[in-house]
Amino acid sequence: MKALRVTILLCVLVAVAFYTKLQRLESTAWVDTLSVSIYPINGDGSARTEDYIKALSVNDFQAVERFLKKQWEKHRGLDYEPIEITLQEAVTAQPPVLSNDSNVLKVIFWSLRLRFWAYQNAVDSNKSSINIFVRYHQVDAAKWLAHSLGLQKGLIGVVNAYAAEAYEGKNNVVIAHELLHTVGASDKYDATTGQPIYPEGFVNMDSGYEQSRAEIMAGKIPLSKTESVMPDFLRQCVVGNKTAVEIGWLDGVPDANQ
């Protein structure tokens, strides 16, 4: 029986790996506009968060569409809509959580569980559709939001956001960041310090720490070696050349000059 279970597991992993490869090829071909579905989730279970979610409309996420269209035109010089966002019905189920002390095997199983959970809760799960689940919480200065994530395997994003109109711009920055993870972009900040990495995490190479915009995958505007600030809106962000290469918008080795 043990040998049979191992064989079945190996078959599942091979099938998932094959499907993932197809997803990666289709999602980074940029031939057709990618479908991006936003699924709100009441992350804290409060009535205020529920009311906020009920008042959401697709217009609240249009800044993400505009940002990627503008950045596409900057890199490719063509009039094209890279993504199209739709707002779906709220999801009541919470995504599986990965514990901080998880080993490699636990991470693999968590990834499979998350992908199955997304498959169960998403309206569209084809090879070229991206599903972003946004878990909303009330603003609480005493609590930090959990880390958001974007998986290229499965084209899934889980974003932790604030249920407040004043944070709409910042929420969209995080959504765009995790969305780009799903199509192959890597982080451009130091995982230990959270500071943007030079040079790929900087927008203007010649201005030192006199920066006014953030590389979207750095997530922050660098102010000094130890200080940075999160942009308030996507118009303060840029898709840098290295990120553009990673997601298939540019060919070859990225130029350090953004």
N, C-alpha and C positions, 0 to 999 in steps of 0.2 A: 504493500500500500504506500509506503514512504517513497519508493521509486516512482510509482504512478503519480503521486502528488508533485514530486520534483519535475517529472516530465511535463505535466500539465502547466506548472509554473513557467518552465522554460519556453513552452509554446506560447503562452500568454505574453511573455516578455519579448519574444521574437516578433509576434504580431504587432505589439505596441510600438516596438522600435521601427518596424516597416511603415506603419501608419504615420509615425512621427516624422520620418524622413519625407514622406509625401507632403505632409503639412508644411514642413520647412521650405520645400521647393515651391509650393504653390503660394505661400504667404509672402515670400520675398521675390517673386517674379515681377510684381508690380505691372502686370498686364491688365488686370481687372481691379476695380476699386474694392478694397477690403471692407467687408461688413463687420462693424464693431457694435456689439450689443452691450448696453449698460443695464445691470441688474442691481437695484437698490436693496439693501438689507438693513433692518433695524438692529444695529450692533449692540445697543445697550438696553433694548427692550422698553424704553421710556415712551410715554404718550406724546411728548414733545417731538421726539425723533420721528415717531409715526406720522405726526401731522406734517412735519417737514418733508418726508418722503412723498406723502400724498400730493403735496403742492409742486413737486418737481415736474419739469417738462423737458423735452429734448433740447429746447433752446438753452437750457442751463449748461449744456455740454458742447455747444456749437463752437466755442473757442478752441477746443481741441482739433476739430475739423479745420478751422481757419488757420491755425498754427501749422499743422502738417502740410496743408496746401501751399502756404507761403514758403515754408522751408523746402518743399519739393521744388518749387519754381526757382528758388535760389540756387539749388544744386543742379537741377536738370534743365532749367530754362524753358519748361513746357507747361502749358495750361492743363492740369490734370488733378483729379480728386483722389488722393491716395486712400482715404477712408470715408466711409459713410456711417454715421452713428445713429442708432435707434435706441430709444428708451423702452425697456421691457417692464413687465409687471414685477412688483417687489417679490423677492424670494424670502421665505420664512425660515428655511433651514440654514444653519450656520456651517461654514466650511470646516473641514478637519484642521486641527491645529498641530503644528510641528513643535515639539518641546525643544528647549535650548540644548539639552544634553543628548540629543538623538545621534546615534551612530549612522554609518553609511547605509546599512541595511534598513534601518528605521526610516531614513530619508527617502529611500527608494519606495518603500511601501506607502509612506505618506503621500508621495507624488502620485502613485497609482490611485490611492483613495481620493485625492483631490480631483484628479481627472475624471474618476467615476462619479463623484459628487457633482462636478460641473456638468457632466453628461446628463445626469438625472434632473438637473435644475435649469438647464439652458434650453431655449426654444430652438436654437440653431447650433448644431455641433458639426458642421461639415468641415472639410479640410482647409477652407480658406476663410472661416469666420472666427473672429476674436471675441471672447466673452470676458467682460470685466465686471466683477462683482464688487460693489462699493458698499462697505459696511459703515454706516453713519453712527456717530456718537455725539452726545452733548458736549459742549466745550467745558472742560474741567482743568483748571490750572494745576491741580494737584496730581493729575494723571497724564501719562504720556500715551499717545496712540501706539498700538502695536505696529510693527514694521510691515509695510506693504510689500507685495511681491508680484512679479510677472514671470510666467514660465513659457519658454518657447515650445517646450514639449507639452502639447495640448492647447496652445494659444489661449492661456488662461491668465487673468490678472485678478488679484484680490487686493483691494485698496481700502485702507482705513482712513476715514474722512470725518470732518466735523459737520454736524447738521445745523449750519448757520449760514445765512446769506453772505455775511462778511467774509467767510472762508471759501466762497465759491471759486475764486481765482486760484487760491492755493490748492484746493482740491483738484482742479483741472490740471495743474502742474504735475501733481502726483499721478493722476490718471494717464497723462501723456507719457510720463517717465516709464510707468509699468507697461503701458501699451507697447512702447518701443522695445522693452525687454522681450516681449512675445515674438517679435520679428528679428531678434538677434543682437540687439544693442547691449553693450556691457556697461557697467557702472564706471563713471569717471571720477570717483571720489575714493579716498582712503577709507577702508572698512573699519579701521581702528579709530581714527580721529573724526571721520565724517567730512574732512576738508577736501575741496576739489584738488585733483592731481594736476600738476603742471607737466607738460603743456596741454594735454588733451582735455582737461577740465576747465580750461580758460577759453574765453571767446576772443579776446584781443591779446595776441602774444606780445605786442610791443608796449603795452600799457601797465605792465607789472600788476600791482594790486589795485590800480585805479580802474576797476571793472564796473560796468553798469548793467551787464547782462550775465545770465547763467547758461552754461552748456547744459542742455536738458538732462543729460545723463550724469552730470555732476550734481544737479539738483539745487545748487546754491551759488550765490555770487561771492567770489573770494574777495575779502577785504584786507587780510593780512595772512601771515603764515599760520595763525591760530584762530582767525575769525572769518566767518562767512555768514551770509544771510539768505534765507529762502526767498525767492522772488514772489511777489504778490499776484502776478498775472503771467500768462504765457507770452505776452508781448515782450516780456523781459527775458525771454529764453531763446536759445538758438540750437539747432541741430548741427553740431560740429562736423568737420570733415571725417574724422575717424568713425564717428557714429554713422555717418552717411555711407561709408564703405561697409560697415558691419551689417547694415540692414539692406544693402543692395542698391542704394541710390547712386553710388559712385563706384567705379572700377579701380583696382590697383591699390597701392599704398597711400594712405591719407597724408595730405600735406599738413605740416604742423601749423601753418598759418590758416586760421579759421576764416 
